Amino acid sequence: MSDPRTAVKTSYPVTDKVLEAMEVSKRGVEELLPEADWLQKLAKSEATGVPLRIKLGLDPTAPDIHIGHTVVLNKMRQLQDLGHQVIFLIGDFTSMIGDPSGRNSTRPPLTAEQIKANAETYYAQAKLVLDPARTEIRYNSEWSDPLGARGMIQLAAKYTVARMMERDDFTKRFAAQTPISVHEFLYPLMQGYDSVALKSDLELGGTDQKFNLLMGRHLQQEYGQEPQCILTMPLLEGLDGVEKMSKSKNNYVGISEPAKDMFAKILSISDEQMWKWFKLLSFKSLAEIAALKAEVDGGRNPKDAKVMLAKEITARFHNAAAADAAEDDFNKRAQGGIPDDIPEVTLTGAPLLIGKVLLGAGLVASGGEATRMIEQGGVRIDGAVISDKGLKLEPGATFVAQVGKRKFARVTLS
């Protein structure tokens, strides 16, 4: 690999510190474009002492974020720790347009009320990763609303329809004769204009945002600014190891869900997937991760590494004590023991069929699920496997009902 100090000419010295910053910048990224420009910006910042402005925009399309969203937040934190200024941009204006990225149909725009409700929780969750003291919070309605009709037309004149139609999702929809609304062309323009308004040096996003990020570079040049660099992070596969992490696919780990659920979900991922999660989600250095992988390749139980990952992430969004308790809880469940903090439920109308008990205790979602779990041997009462779907439980009894490895309830029948 060539040394950037000789491969790229810059107006400022490329020191070892600049090279280290470049290595941090490139960790786990899909693309960093153009690398030479980013090296120049890093060198200039190091020489002048002026922090770079690093932008991440998120549209508050849902009230919560999952750890897939934190892949790019982690990169923001790494750059923040290098001393640069990060800008957490809430797209309250662009949310009302609806981002068509990666979609084969238009996304319904949100109402102002929905946007406000979602935005209230976004940063509260994001600051679990970012350093709040070194984070600038902005809303793109600050400059988008005052733009007005005249300004919007002038902005639209800076890009062509032919270039817009090069965008992959527009191309596919046009070929499939799927409607494309004119307002959808405004989304990448407005996201690009955010970079002009913020004078950003670097914009981050997922791989599905590349077109929008490049729009920012183009518009900055149109407005006489030094163009930003763009950095895209890979999309994190969910618990299934196949599909992009998504709440709609129920393969996600929410950053606000209980510690024990978070810990258990992370332990459920495959051994192969674990290393990608380490690279994208862990704060361990690449050298530490490589050493750990070498130990596993040499015979160490991969579960040890997975437990480290699960505890690190759980502690980040809760605390170290909660991560320890989640590990204890998981181990008790795995060994057939009863966790300490199981819900207590009182049911009336006994005697009750076992299926009604499980449903009433919230351990199954339906009678059909209760029957299926009993047939599969996944139901226990005080540790004993229940195979009789017609079992009736009498009033006055108190017992621990268990479904699968993770669902428990202490039930009293009255």
C-alpha positions in Angstrom: 0.0 0.0 0.0 1.4 3.4 -1.0 2.1 6.0 1.6 -0.4 8.9 1.3 2.4 11.3 2.1 3.9 10.6 -1.3 0.9 9.4 -3.2 -1.1 12.6 -2.5 0.1 16.2 -2.7 -1.4 18.4 -0.1 -0.9 22.1 0.9 -0.3 21.0 4.5 2.0 18.4 6.0 0.7 14.8 6.3 1.9 13.9 9.8 1.7 10.6 11.6 -1.3 12.0 13.5 -3.1 12.8 10.2 -2.4 9.3 9.0 -3.8 7.9 12.3 -6.9 10.0 11.8 -7.2 8.7 8.2 -7.1 5.1 9.5 -9.8 5.9 12.0 -11.9 7.5 9.3 -11.7 4.4 7.1 -12.5 1.8 9.7 -15.4 -0.3 8.6 -16.5 2.2 5.9 -18.0 1.2 2.5 -16.7 4.3 0.7 -14.8 7.5 1.5 -14.9 9.8 -1.4 -12.6 11.4 -2.5 -9.9 10.0 -0.1 -7.3 12.5 -1.3 -9.6 15.4 -0.5 -10.3 14.1 3.0 -6.6 13.6 3.6 -6.1 17.3 2.6 -8.9 18.4 5.0 -7.4 16.4 7.8 -4.0 17.8 7.2 -5.4 21.4 7.0 -7.3 20.9 10.3 -4.2 19.5 12.0 -2.0 22.4 10.8 -4.5 25.2 11.5 -6.2 23.8 14.6 -9.6 24.4 13.1 -12.0 21.4 13.6 -13.7 20.0 10.6 -17.5 20.1 10.4 -19.0 16.6 10.1 -22.7 16.2 9.3 -25.2 13.4 9.8 -28.8 14.0 8.9 -31.6 11.7 10.2 -35.2 12.0 9.3 -37.4 11.3 12.4 -39.6 8.8 10.6 -40.0 6.6 13.7 -39.9 7.3 17.5 -37.0 5.0 18.3 -33.7 4.0 16.7 -32.1 0.5 16.7 -28.4 -0.4 16.8 -28.3 -0.6 13.0 -28.7 3.2 13.1 -25.7 3.5 15.5 -23.2 2.2 13.0 -23.0 5.7 11.5 -23.3 7.3 15.0 -20.3 5.2 16.1 -18.3 6.7 13.2 -19.4 10.1 14.2 -18.2 9.5 17.8 -14.8 8.3 16.5 -14.4 11.5 14.4 -15.6 13.5 17.4 -12.9 11.9 19.6 -10.4 13.1 17.0 -11.4 16.7 17.9 -13.8 17.5 15.1 -17.2 19.2 15.3 -20.2 16.9 14.7 -23.6 18.2 13.6 -26.6 16.0 14.4 -29.1 17.3 11.9 -32.8 16.4 12.4 -34.6 16.5 9.1 -37.9 18.0 10.3 -38.4 19.7 6.9 -37.2 16.8 4.7 -39.4 14.4 6.6 -42.4 16.2 5.3 -41.2 15.4 1.7 -40.4 11.7 2.3 -37.1 10.1 1.3 -37.4 7.8 -1.7 -34.0 6.3 -1.2 -33.9 2.6 -1.7 -37.6 2.4 -2.3 -39.7 1.3 -5.3 -42.6 3.6 -4.2 -42.9 6.9 -2.6 -42.7 7.1 1.2 -45.8 8.8 2.6 -44.8 12.2 4.1 -45.1 12.7 7.9 -47.3 15.3 9.5 -45.6 18.1 11.6 -47.1 16.5 14.7 -45.6 13.1 13.9 -42.2 14.6 13.2 -42.1 16.6 16.4 -43.1 13.6 18.5 -40.4 11.4 16.9 -37.7 14.1 17.0 -38.1 14.4 20.8 -36.7 10.9 21.4 -34.1 10.8 18.5 -31.4 12.9 20.1 -32.0 11.5 23.6 -31.1 8.1 22.2 -28.3 9.3 19.9 -26.4 11.0 22.8 -25.9 7.5 24.3 -23.3 7.2 21.5 -22.3 10.9 20.8 -20.6 13.2 23.3 -23.4 15.8 24.0 -20.9 18.5 24.9 -19.3 18.3 21.5 -22.4 17.9 19.4 -24.3 20.6 17.5 -28.0 20.0 17.1 -29.7 21.5 14.1 -33.1 21.3 12.3 -33.1 21.8 8.6 -36.4 23.7 8.8 -34.1 26.6 10.0 -33.0 27.4 6.4 -35.5 25.3 4.4 -38.6 27.1 5.5 -37.2 30.6 4.8 -36.1 29.5 1.3 -39.6 30.0 0.0 -40.9 29.3 -3.5 -38.5 31.6 -5.3 -35.5 30.1 -3.5 -36.8 26.5 -4.2 -37.0 27.3 -7.9 -33.5 28.8 -7.9 -32.2 25.7 -6.1 -34.0 23.3 -8.6 -32.3 25.2 -11.5 -28.9 23.9 -10.3 -29.5 20.2 -11.2 -30.9 18.5 -14.3 -33.6 16.0 -14.7 -31.2 13.7 -16.7 -28.8 13.7 -13.7 -31.7 13.1 -11.3 -32.9 10.1 -13.3 -29.4 8.5 -13.0 -30.5 7.7 -9.4 -31.0 3.9 -9.2 -34.4 3.9 -7.5 -35.8 6.5 -9.9 -34.4 4.6 -12.9 -36.0 1.3 -11.8 -39.4 2.9 -11.0 -39.4 4.8 -14.4 -38.6 1.5 -16.2 -41.4 -0.3 -14.3 -43.8 2.6 -15.0 -44.2 3.1 -11.3 -45.3 6.7 -10.6 -42.6 9.2 -9.5 -44.0 12.4 -8.0 -42.2 15.7 -8.8 -41.8 16.5 -5.1 -39.6 13.4 -4.7 -36.9 15.2 -6.8 -36.9 17.9 -4.1 -35.7 15.5 -1.4 -32.0 15.1 -2.6 -31.9 18.8 -3.5 -33.0 19.8 0.0 -30.6 17.3 1.6 -27.8 18.7 -0.5 -28.8 22.2 0.4 -28.4 21.2 4.1 -24.6 20.8 3.4 -24.5 24.3 1.9 -26.3 25.8 4.9 -24.0 24.0 7.4 -20.8 24.4 5.3 -20.0 20.8 6.1 -16.6 19.2 5.4 -17.8 15.6 5.5 -21.3 14.0 5.4 -22.0 10.5 6.6 -24.7 8.1 5.6 -25.7 4.6 4.7 -24.8 3.1 1.3 -28.4 3.8 0.3 -27.7 7.6 0.7 -24.8 7.9 -1.7 -26.8 9.9 -4.4 -28.0 12.4 -1.8 -24.5 12.8 -0.3 -23.0 13.5 -3.7 -25.7 16.0 -4.3 -24.3 18.0 -1.3 -20.9 18.1 -3.0 -22.4 19.3 -6.3 -24.5 22.1 -4.6 -21.6 23.3 -2.5 -19.6 23.8 -5.7 -22.6 25.6 -7.2 -22.7 28.0 -4.2 -18.9 28.6 -4.3 -18.0 26.4 -1.3 -15.3 23.8 -0.9 -17.1 20.6 -1.6 -17.6 18.1 1.3 -16.3 14.6 1.2 -18.7 11.7 1.7 -18.4 8.6 3.9 -20.8 5.7 3.6 -21.2 3.0 6.1 -22.5 -0.5 5.3 -26.0 -1.4 6.3 -26.1 -3.7 9.3 -27.8 -7.0 8.8 -30.3 -7.9 11.5 -30.5 -10.9 13.8 -31.4 -13.1 10.9 -28.0 -12.3 9.3 -29.7 -11.8 5.9 -32.0 -8.7 5.8 -31.0 -5.2 6.7 -31.9 -4.5 10.4 -35.4 -3.2 10.5 -38.3 -3.0 12.9 -40.7 -4.0 10.2 -38.8 -7.2 9.7 -38.5 -7.8 13.5 -34.8 -8.6 13.2 -33.6 -5.6 15.2 -32.1 -4.7 18.6 -33.6 -1.5 19.9 -31.3 0.7 21.9 -34.1 1.5 24.4 -35.3 -2.1 25.0 -34.5 -3.9 28.4 -30.9 -4.8 29.0 -31.7 -8.6 29.3 -33.5 -8.6 26.0 -30.7 -6.7 24.3 -28.1 -9.0 25.7 -30.0 -12.2 24.7 -30.7 -10.9 21.2 -27.0 -10.1 20.5 -26.0 -13.6 21.7 -28.4 -15.1 19.2 -26.4 -13.8 16.1 -24.2 -16.2 14.2 -20.5 -16.6 15.0 -19.6 -15.3 11.5 -21.9 -12.3 11.8 -20.4 -11.5 15.2 -17.1 -10.2 13.6 -18.9 -7.7 11.4 -20.8 -6.5 14.4 -17.5 -6.1 16.3 -16.0 -4.0 13.5 -19.1 -1.8 13.1 -20.4 -1.5 16.6 -17.6 -2.1 19.1 -15.3 0.6 20.4 -12.5 -1.9 20.7 -9.5 -1.2 18.4 -9.1 -3.2 15.2 -5.9 -4.7 16.8 -7.9 -5.9 19.8 -10.6 -7.4 17.6 -8.0 -9.1 15.4 -6.3 -10.6 18.5 -9.6 -11.8 19.8 -10.5 -13.4 16.5 -7.0 -15.1 16.4 -7.8 -16.6 19.8 -11.1 -18.0 18.6 -9.5 -19.3 15.4 -7.0 -21.0 17.7 -9.7 -22.8 19.7 -11.2 -20.4 22.1 -15.0 -20.7 22.4 -16.6 -18.1 20.1 -19.3 -17.6 22.7 -16.7 -15.9 24.9 -16.2 -13.2 22.2 -19.9 -12.9 21.7 -20.5 -12.3 25.4 -17.9 -9.6 25.3 -19.7 -7.9 22.4 -23.1 -8.3 24.0 -21.9 -6.9 27.4 -20.1 -3.9 25.7 -23.2 -2.9 23.7 -25.6 -3.5 26.6 -23.4 -1.5 28.9 -23.3 1.4 26.4 -27.1 1.8 26.3 -27.7 0.9 29.9 -24.7 0.5 32.3 -22.1 -2.1 33.3 -24.2 -3.3 36.2 -27.2 -3.9 33.9 -25.0 -5.8 31.5 -23.7 -8.0 34.3 -27.3 -8.7 35.5 -28.3 -9.4 31.9 -25.6 -12.0 31.6 -26.6 -13.6 34.9 -30.2 -13.7 33.7 -29.3 -15.3 30.4 -27.2 -17.9 32.1 -30.0 -18.8 34.5 -32.4 -19.2 31.6 -30.0 -21.3 29.6 -29.4 -23.6 32.5 -33.1 -24.0 33.2 -33.0 -21.8 36.3 -35.6 -19.2 37.1 -34.5 -15.5 36.7 -34.9 -13.2 39.7 -37.2 -10.5 38.2 -40.0 -12.4 36.6 -43.5 -10.9 36.4 -46.1 -11.9 38.9 -49.6 -12.6 37.6 -52.9 -13.4 39.4 -55.6 -15.0 37.3 -59.2 -15.5 38.3 -61.9 -18.0 37.2 -59.9 -21.2 38.0 -59.8 -24.0 37.2 -58.2 -22.9 33.9 -56.9 -24.9 31.0 -53.1 -24.6 30.6 -53.5 -22.7 27.3 -55.7 -20.1 29.1 -53.1 -19.7 31.8 -50.3 -19.1 29.3 -52.4 -16.6 27.4 -53.5 -14.8 30.6 -49.9 -14.6 31.9 -48.8 -13.0 28.6 -46.5 -15.8 27.8 -48.1 -16.5 24.4 -49.9 -14.3 21.9 -52.7 -16.7 21.1 -54.3 -20.0 21.9 -52.8 -21.5 18.8 -49.3 -20.5 19.9 -50.0 -22.1 23.3 -51.0 -25.4 21.7 -48.0 -25.3 19.4 -45.5 -24.7 22.2 -47.1 -27.5 24.3 -46.8 -29.9 21.4 -43.1 -28.9 20.9 -42.3 -29.5 24.6 -41.7 -25.8 25.2 -44.0 -25.4 28.2 -43.0 -26.0 31.8 -44.8 -25.6 35.1 -42.3 -25.4 38.1 -39.7 -27.0 35.8 -41.8 -30.0 34.7 -42.5 -30.3 30.9 -46.2 -30.1 30.1 -47.5 -32.3 27.3 -51.2 -32.4 28.1 -53.1 -29.7 26.2 -56.2 -30.5 28.3 -54.4 -29.9 31.7 -56.5 -27.9 34.1 -54.9 -25.9 36.9 -56.9 -25.5 40.1 -57.6 -22.4 42.2 -55.2 -21.6 45.1 -52.2 -22.8 43.2 -49.0 -20.6 42.7 -46.4 -21.8 40.3 -43.8 -20.6 37.8 -44.9 -21.0 34.1 -42.3 -21.0 31.4 -42.5 -20.9 27.6 -39.3 -21.5 25.7 -36.0 -20.5 27.3 -36.8 -16.8 27.9 -40.4 -16.3 29.0 -41.4 -16.8 32.6 -44.2 -15.7 35.0 -45.1 -16.5 38.6 -48.8 -17.3 38.4 -51.4 -17.4 41.2 -54.8 -18.8 40.5 -57.7 -17.5 42.6 
